[in-house]
Amino acid sequence: MKLMCLVLAGLVVMSVMAIGCGPTAHSRYREMTYRRVNDTDWLGAQDDVDALILLSERPSHLSQWYNN
């Protein structure tokens, strides 16, 4: 009886390990979404820096080159 319980426990452990080993379609989708969010955040940060640089070079109404 003990041997049968050990064999059954071993089969349960092996089946649980076999089910969780391979990547699923959902995990690949999450990885793709995570990568896309990181890429978009990085591009957004670059755009923010570019906008800040352009704002500092832009003539304002206080500058001597402002046309009335």
C-alpha positions, -999 to +999 in steps of 0.1 A: +000+000+000+028+024+009+045+016-024+013+023-044+010+057-026+046+066-034+041+057-070+009+077-072+026+107-055+055+104-079+031+104-109+013+135-095+046+153-090+058+144-125+025+155-141+025+188-122+061+194-134+053+185-170+023+208-171+042+239-159+074+235-178+066+247-213+058+284-222+022+290-229+007+313-255-004+336-227+031+339-213+044+347-248+017+374-251+026+389-218+063+390-228+054+407-261+032+432-243+059+439-217+085+444-245+061+468-264+054+488-232+091+492-225+098+502-261+070+528-261+081+542-227+117+546-241+104+563-272+082+586-251+112+595-229+132+604-260+104+625-273+101+643-240+139+651-241+136+663-277+106+685-269+125+700-239+155+708-261+133+723-288+114+744-262+147+758-250+158+768-285+124+783-294+122+821-295+097+835-271+079+868-268+107+880-245+135+874-271+148+901-294+139+882-325+102+881-318+081+896-346+053+918-335 
